[in-house]
Amino acid sequence: PKKMTISAIRMIQSGIRRPWIATVSSASRRTFFASSTDHTTLLQQAEIHRFPVPPSSSSQELDETTTTQQYVLAAQGMDLSTVRSVPQLHLARIFLQQSANGAKNSKIYGAKVVNRTLGAPADVCGRLLEAALEDFNNRNGETATMEAWSTLHGLSEWVLKTLDDTTEYSESDRSVLTVIANGDVHLEANSAEWHLWQPLAQKFAKDASIVDSEAKLYQAHGAFEWSHLQAKADESDFADTCASSMAVFRYSPQ
């Protein structure tokens, strides 16, 4: 299948691009707007809702001792039942996975701005990230560490463009990177291909021109630093735009 470009990904992920109306109940109607004139007010007044994710609906579950909590930013006044049942009305969301065996298998993932007219994850999801970190610290202690997994959608196209703009790589390395970017090989952790791909993935995550990436959220926080590239991690519809790889950041509060 034809690969999606970064612009195509953004169009699909954009969600609702015009003012929208949500019915809270049949008896009482309330309208929430997300136009360019009141985005700031909407975000300032938005409320955070926490609720568990059933194991059957979370592909991130490791075992029966692992639980996942979803954090949702919703318009002020929206009741929890509506937030849980109508995800299209979320402004943004993030997930925290924790293990009963301690912080070892804990991670944050899935940061997403649902209504993309509100801004990038680094601008919109900060409060959700702080709420998840607060819950994690309360459970595991202020010095506990964990990981944050970020998507790298658009990485493959970015790599191909980088190869066109530089003479830094040998013909052999260029050939390998092109094969990976075109999805013609499965990236294996710690393989020769992985060692070529990872530095480019790290540069992509830090590229200042890609302002709407999930990775920017963790890098802007200050307590996260690049850890490694995780192969065969992205199972989304956009996995072929990043060789199914994800960026892993280490949370180190102190």
C-alpha positions in Angstrom: 0.0 0.0 0.0 1.0 3.6 -0.6 2.7 5.2 2.3 1.1 8.2 4.0 3.0 11.4 4.1 3.4 13.5 7.2 0.7 16.0 5.9 -1.7 13.1 5.3 -1.1 11.8 8.8 -1.9 15.2 10.2 -5.1 15.4 8.2 -6.3 12.1 9.4 -5.4 12.7 13.0 -6.8 16.2 13.0 -10.2 15.1 14.3 -12.8 17.8 14.4 -11.6 21.0 12.7 -14.6 23.3 13.2 -16.8 24.3 16.2 -18.6 21.4 17.5 -21.7 20.8 19.6 -22.1 18.1 22.2 -25.3 16.9 23.8 -24.8 16.0 27.4 -28.2 14.5 27.9 -31.6 14.4 26.2 -33.1 16.4 29.1 -30.5 19.1 29.4 -28.5 20.4 26.4 -25.2 22.2 26.8 -23.0 23.4 24.0 -19.2 23.5 24.1 -17.2 25.4 21.5 -13.7 24.9 20.3 -13.3 27.8 17.8 -10.1 29.8 17.3 -11.5 32.6 19.5 -12.0 30.6 22.7 -9.4 27.9 22.7 -7.4 29.4 25.5 -10.5 29.7 27.7 -11.6 26.2 26.9 -8.2 24.8 27.9 -7.9 26.8 31.0 -11.4 25.7 32.2 -11.1 22.2 31.0 -11.3 19.4 33.7 -9.3 16.3 34.1 -11.1 13.0 34.4 -9.5 9.7 35.6 -10.9 6.3 35.1 -9.5 2.8 34.6 -9.1 1.0 31.3 -10.6 -2.5 31.2 -7.8 -5.1 30.6 -9.7 -6.5 27.6 -9.6 -3.1 25.8 -5.9 -2.3 26.5 -3.2 -3.9 24.3 -0.6 -2.5 26.8 -1.5 -5.0 29.6 1.4 -7.2 30.6 -0.2 -9.5 33.2 -3.0 -9.6 35.8 -1.1 -7.3 38.2 -0.9 -4.5 35.6 -3.5 -1.8 35.5 -4.0 1.1 33.1 -5.5 4.5 34.0 -6.8 6.9 31.4 -6.6 10.6 31.9 -8.9 12.7 29.8 -9.1 16.5 29.4 -12.8 17.5 28.8 -14.7 20.7 28.6 -15.8 22.1 31.9 -19.1 20.7 33.2 -19.0 17.5 31.2 -20.1 14.6 33.4 -17.9 11.5 33.8 -20.4 9.2 32.1 -20.4 11.3 28.9 -16.6 11.5 29.0 -16.3 7.7 29.3 -18.9 6.9 26.7 -18.2 9.5 24.0 -14.4 9.7 23.3 -15.0 12.0 20.4 -15.7 14.7 22.9 -12.3 14.4 24.6 -10.0 17.4 24.2 -6.9 15.3 24.9 -6.0 12.1 26.7 -3.0 10.1 28.0 -2.5 6.7 29.7 -0.6 5.5 32.7 0.2 1.8 33.0 1.3 0.6 36.4 2.3 -2.8 37.9 1.4 -4.0 41.4 5.0 -5.3 41.5 6.4 -1.7 41.6 7.5 0.9 39.2 9.6 -1.5 37.0 6.9 -2.1 34.3 5.2 1.3 34.6 5.0 3.7 31.7 3.1 6.6 30.2 1.9 6.4 26.6 -0.8 7.4 24.2 -0.7 11.2 24.6 -3.0 12.6 22.0 -4.8 15.9 21.3 -8.2 14.7 20.0 -9.3 18.1 18.8 -6.1 19.1 17.0 -7.3 22.7 16.5 -6.4 23.2 20.2 -2.7 22.8 19.6 0.2 20.3 19.9 0.6 17.7 22.6 3.3 19.8 24.3 0.8 22.7 24.5 -2.4 20.7 25.5 -1.4 17.5 27.3 0.9 19.0 30.0 -1.8 19.0 32.7 -2.6 15.4 31.9 1.0 14.4 32.1 1.4 16.2 35.5 -1.7 14.4 36.8 -0.4 11.0 35.7 3.0 11.7 37.3 1.4 12.8 40.5 -0.5 9.6 40.8 2.6 7.6 39.9 4.7 9.4 42.5 2.1 9.0 45.2 2.0 5.3 44.6 5.7 4.6 44.1 7.6 7.5 45.8 9.1 10.7 44.6 12.3 9.1 43.4 10.8 6.2 41.4 11.5 6.1 37.7 9.5 4.8 34.7 9.3 5.2 30.9 7.2 7.3 28.5 6.6 5.8 25.1 6.1 8.1 22.2 4.9 7.6 18.7 7.2 8.6 15.8 4.7 8.9 13.0 6.2 10.4 9.9 9.7 9.2 10.7 10.1 7.1 7.6 9.3 10.0 5.2 11.6 12.3 7.3 14.5 9.7 6.9 14.1 9.5 3.2 14.1 13.3 2.9 17.2 13.5 5.1 19.0 11.0 2.9 18.2 13.2 -0.1 19.6 16.2 1.6 22.9 14.8 2.9 26.0 12.9 1.7 26.8 11.7 5.2 25.9 8.1 4.8 27.7 5.4 2.7 25.9 3.8 -0.2 25.5 0.6 1.9 23.9 2.5 4.8 21.7 4.5 2.5 20.4 1.3 1.0 19.6 -0.2 4.4 17.9 2.9 5.7 15.8 3.2 2.5 14.7 -0.4 2.8 13.6 0.3 6.4 11.9 3.5 5.6 10.0 1.8 2.7 8.8 -0.9 5.1 10.6 -3.7 3.3 12.2 -5.1 6.4 11.1 -5.8 10.0 13.3 -3.8 12.4 14.8 -6.0 15.1 16.1 -4.6 18.4 19.9 -4.3 18.6 20.3 -5.4 15.0 22.7 -3.6 12.6 19.6 -2.0 11.0 18.4 -0.8 14.4 21.7 0.8 15.2 21.4 2.8 11.9 17.8 3.7 12.5 18.0 4.8 16.2 20.2 7.9 15.8 17.9 9.2 13.1 14.8 8.5 15.2 16.4 10.5 18.0 17.1 13.4 15.7 13.5 13.2 14.4 12.2 13.4 17.9 14.2 16.5 18.6 13.6 18.2 15.2 12.2 21.7 16.1 10.3 21.9 12.9 8.0 19.0 13.9 6.2 20.8 16.6 3.1 18.6 16.9 4.8 15.3 17.8 4.1 13.4 21.0 7.8 13.3 21.8 7.9 17.0 22.2 5.6 16.7 25.3 8.1 14.6 27.2 11.1 16.6 26.1 9.4 19.9 27.1 8.7 18.5 30.6 12.3 18.5 31.8 12.3 15.3 33.9 12.4 13.0 30.8 15.4 12.1 28.7 15.9 9.9 25.7 16.4 6.3 26.6 16.2 4.2 23.4 14.3 3.2 20.4 11.8 0.4 20.8 11.4 -1.9 17.8 8.0 -3.5 16.9 6.2 -1.3 19.3 3.8 0.8 17.3 0.6 -1.2 16.4 -1.4 1.7 15.2 -2.7 2.5 11.7 0.3 4.7 11.2 2.9 2.0 12.1 4.2 1.9 8.5 5.2 5.5 8.7 7.9 4.8 11.4 8.9 1.2 10.8 6.7 0.3 13.8 9.2 1.9 16.2 8.6 4.1 19.1 10.8 6.5 21.2 11.3 5.6 24.8 12.0 8.4 27.3 13.2 7.7 30.9 11.5 9.6 33.7 14.0 10.7 36.3 12.5 13.1 38.8 15.7 13.7 40.7 
